[in-house]
Amino acid sequence: MFQDITANFHTDTGFVPRTDIRNASQYFHFYWRPEGRHLVFFGPEANTINLWDHNGVAVQQVYNFDWVFDFKPNLIMAPIVGYETDTLRPNDFSGLPDNHKYVQHLVGFVLKGSPLSKLTFNTKVIRDGTVLIDVPTGQFPITGDETAITQTMSLKPTRHLQIDNTYILDRVLNGAVHHAAFNNHIIRSKWNYQFTPALSLRFITQYNGLLANPARSSLTTTRNLNFDFLITYLPHPGTAVYVGYNSNLENLVPGLCEQLPGSTACIPNGPALVRSNGFINDGRQFFVKISYLFRR
């Protein structure tokens, strides 16, 4: 695939993560199929991504390789290795005197499958380098050591109940001193119960915890806990009734800002939000939606 985006490109109806690039990406795989008792197929997979700006600077190069094995019943395993470079330019990060190249290496594995009819899982563990740009004020970006874990698991204990669980960990160490810059944990559980073909209940809870080290990162420690309920009634095509409730908790002080002594007014030019160790409920929503299709 080849993509060319000019520096002045702009869209009002979408999201473009990066402009002023030429992107050339490729994917390759070759599988052997021995048709054995346990092994379905195996073989190499490779992908490359190369990004240049219109001045010819290689802003990113990614080369990943894995060897995949597909076993019966429905089990896939693949060790992964990779190499990546990133180049930050003065216009990418204020204060950089010139272009700076960062080199990272990657190792990891993927294990996923559905060994049982009521169980599906997907495990991905990656250990690699990353460019740490959320550094304290006055510091330049550095190469950090990143551990990324994504674990999903779906259960269907009964004919009516489906449970989908997700855990994501993103941990970055300051590469120079090997101290944590931040840890980000996301835990999400979704339960769906189908009472009848027309009536269902969905419940989602999600926790997002970002634990930041102010000595190594400019990020702020934040914790968020969200609950979402939805009852859906679909008696027939064209008619739908939704009843929902959402509640959100966050580690904010009740005043939401630093206040003037003896007053509830915020300090001018003070921090927009002040974090605390506890939770407050910063949002609740209840809604009812009815949809009906009129036919002629």
C-alpha positions in Angstrom: 0.0 0.0 0.0 1.2 3.5 -0.8 -0.3 6.7 0.7 0.8 10.3 0.1 -0.6 13.1 2.4 0.6 16.6 1.8 1.6 19.0 4.7 -1.4 21.3 4.2 -4.0 18.5 4.0 -7.1 19.1 6.2 -10.4 17.3 6.5 -13.5 18.5 8.4 -15.3 15.1 8.4 -12.6 12.7 9.6 -9.4 12.3 11.6 -5.9 12.3 10.0 -3.3 11.4 12.6 -0.3 12.6 10.6 0.3 14.9 7.6 3.3 15.6 5.4 4.1 11.9 4.9 4.6 9.3 2.3 3.6 5.8 3.6 4.7 2.5 2.0 3.5 -0.6 3.8 3.7 -4.3 2.9 2.5 -7.6 4.3 3.7 -11.1 3.4 2.9 -14.6 4.6 3.5 -18.2 3.5 1.9 -21.2 5.1 2.6 -24.9 4.9 -0.4 -27.1 5.5 0.8 -30.6 6.6 -2.8 -31.7 7.3 -1.7 -33.6 10.4 -3.7 -34.7 13.4 -2.8 -31.6 15.5 -1.2 -29.0 13.3 -3.3 -27.3 10.7 -0.7 -24.9 9.2 2.4 -23.0 10.1 4.7 -20.4 8.4 6.2 -16.9 8.4 4.4 -13.6 8.4 6.1 -10.2 7.9 5.0 -6.6 7.6 6.9 -3.4 7.0 5.9 0.3 7.4 8.0 3.1 6.0 7.1 6.7 6.4 9.0 9.7 4.9 8.2 13.3 4.9 8.3 15.3 1.7 11.9 16.4 2.5 13.0 12.8 2.4 13.4 12.3 6.1 12.6 8.8 7.3 10.2 9.6 10.2 9.3 6.0 11.0 10.4 2.5 9.9 8.8 -0.6 11.3 9.8 -4.2 10.5 8.0 -7.1 12.2 8.3 -10.8 11.7 6.5 -13.7 13.3 6.2 -17.5 12.8 2.6 -18.6 13.3 1.3 -22.1 14.2 -2.4 -23.1 14.0 -3.3 -26.1 16.1 -6.6 -28.0 16.5 -9.0 -27.2 17.9 -8.9 -23.4 17.1 -5.6 -22.5 18.7 -3.1 -20.0 17.2 0.4 -19.2 18.6 3.0 -16.9 17.2 6.3 -15.6 18.6 7.1 -12.1 17.3 10.3 -10.0 16.8 10.6 -6.6 15.4 12.7 -3.5 14.8 11.6 0.1 14.7 13.0 3.6 14.3 11.3 6.9 14.9 12.7 10.4 14.0 11.4 13.5 15.8 11.9 16.8 14.1 11.9 20.3 15.6 8.4 20.8 14.4 7.3 17.5 16.1 8.6 18.5 19.6 9.3 22.1 20.6 12.9 22.7 21.7 14.6 20.0 19.6 17.6 21.7 17.9 17.6 19.2 15.0 16.3 15.8 13.9 16.8 13.0 16.5 16.5 9.3 15.6 15.3 6.7 18.2 15.9 3.0 17.7 13.7 0.3 19.4 13.6 -3.5 19.3 10.6 -5.7 19.9 9.9 -9.2 21.2 6.6 -10.8 22.1 4.0 -13.5 21.4 0.4 -14.0 20.5 -1.8 -16.8 21.8 -5.5 -17.0 20.9 -8.2 -19.4 20.2 -11.5 -21.1 21.1 -10.6 -24.4 22.7 -14.1 -24.8 24.1 -17.4 -23.8 22.6 -18.1 -21.6 25.6 -14.6 -20.0 25.8 -12.7 -17.7 23.5 -9.5 -15.9 24.5 -6.8 -13.7 22.9 -3.4 -13.0 24.6 -0.9 -10.5 23.3 2.3 -9.7 25.2 4.9 -7.2 23.7 8.1 -5.9 25.1 9.7 -3.2 23.1 11.1 0.3 23.1 9.0 3.4 22.6 9.6 7.2 22.3 8.6 8.8 25.6 7.4 12.3 24.6 5.4 13.0 27.8 8.5 14.1 29.7 8.7 16.7 32.4 9.0 20.3 31.4 12.5 21.2 30.1 13.5 17.6 29.1 13.8 16.1 25.7 12.1 12.9 24.6 14.0 9.7 25.3 13.7 6.0 24.4 11.6 4.2 27.1 11.2 0.5 27.7 7.5 -0.5 27.1 5.6 -3.6 28.2 2.2 -3.9 26.6 -0.3 -6.7 27.5 -3.7 -7.2 26.0 -5.9 -10.0 27.3 -9.5 -10.6 26.2 -11.7 -13.5 27.3 -15.3 -14.3 26.2 -17.5 -16.7 28.2 -20.9 -18.1 27.4 -21.9 -19.9 30.6 -25.5 -20.3 29.5 -27.5 -20.0 26.3 -28.8 -16.5 27.3 -25.6 -15.0 28.9 -22.5 -13.6 27.1 -19.6 -12.2 29.1 -16.7 -10.3 27.4 -13.7 -9.3 29.5 -10.7 -7.2 28.6 -7.5 -6.2 30.4 -4.9 -3.8 28.9 -1.6 -2.9 30.5 0.8 -0.3 29.1 3.9 0.2 31.3 6.7 2.5 30.2 10.1 2.8 32.0 12.5 5.6 31.6 15.2 3.9 29.6 18.1 5.8 31.1 17.4 5.1 34.8 14.9 2.2 34.5 12.3 3.9 36.7 8.6 3.8 35.8 7.4 6.8 33.9 3.8 5.6 34.0 1.6 2.5 34.3 -1.8 2.5 32.6 -4.4 -0.3 33.5 -7.7 -0.7 31.7 -10.2 -3.3 32.9 -13.5 -3.8 31.1 -16.3 -6.3 31.6 -19.4 -6.5 29.4 -22.4 -8.7 30.3 -25.3 -9.3 27.9 -28.3 -11.3 28.9 -30.9 -12.2 26.3 -34.2 -12.8 28.2 -36.2 -13.3 25.0 -35.5 -12.7 21.3 -37.0 -9.2 21.8 -35.7 -8.3 25.3 -32.1 -8.0 26.4 -30.0 -6.4 29.2 -26.5 -5.1 28.7 -24.2 -4.0 31.6 -20.7 -2.6 31.1 -18.2 -1.6 33.8 -14.8 -0.1 33.0 -11.9 1.0 35.1 -9.1 3.2 33.7 -6.1 3.9 36.0 -3.1 6.0 34.9 -0.4 6.0 37.5 2.2 8.6 36.5 5.6 9.4 38.1 5.9 13.2 38.0 9.7 12.9 38.1 9.8 11.0 34.8 6.6 12.0 33.1 4.4 15.1 32.5 1.3 13.0 32.8 -1.1 13.2 35.8 -2.3 10.3 37.8 -6.0 9.7 36.9 -8.5 7.1 37.8 -11.9 6.6 36.2 -14.7 4.1 36.9 -17.7 3.9 34.7 -21.0 1.9 34.8 -23.4 1.6 31.9 -26.8 -0.1 31.9 -29.0 -0.6 28.8 -32.3 -2.4 28.4 -33.3 -3.0 24.8 -36.8 -4.1 23.6 -37.2 -4.9 19.9 -40.7 -6.4 19.5 -40.4 -6.3 15.7 -38.4 -4.6 12.9 -39.1 -0.9 12.9 -39.9 -0.6 16.6 -37.3 -0.3 19.4 -37.3 0.9 23.0 -34.1 1.7 24.9 -33.8 2.5 28.6 -30.3 3.4 29.8 -28.4 4.7 32.8 -24.7 5.8 33.0 -22.7 6.8 36.1 -19.1 7.9 36.1 -16.6 8.3 39.0 -13.3 10.1 38.8 -10.5 11.0 41.2 -11.3 14.7 41.4 -11.6 17.0 44.4 -15.2 18.2 44.9 -14.3 21.8 44.0 -12.7 20.6 40.7 -10.0 23.3 41.0 -7.7 25.1 43.5 -9.8 27.6 45.3 -9.1 31.0 46.8 -8.7 30.8 50.7 -12.1 31.1 52.3 -13.9 31.1 49.0 -15.4 28.7 46.5 -13.9 30.7 43.6 -11.1 29.1 41.6 -7.6 30.6 41.7 -7.1 32.5 38.4 -4.8 30.7 36.0 -4.7 27.7 38.4 -4.8 24.0 37.4 -8.0 23.2 35.5 -8.6 20.0 37.5 -7.2 18.9 40.8 -6.8 15.2 41.4 -7.4 13.4 44.7 -7.0 9.9 46.1 -10.8 9.3 46.3 -13.6 9.2 43.8 -16.4 11.6 43.2 -19.4 11.1 40.9 -18.9 13.6 38.1 -21.7 12.5 35.8 -25.0 10.7 35.8 -27.3 10.2 32.8 -30.7 8.5 32.4 -32.4 8.2 29.1 -35.3 6.6 27.2 -35.3 6.3 23.5 -38.3 5.1 21.4 -38.0 4.4 17.7 -40.9 3.6 15.4 -41.0 3.2 11.7 -44.2 4.5 10.0 -45.1 2.5 6.9 -47.3 3.7 4.1 
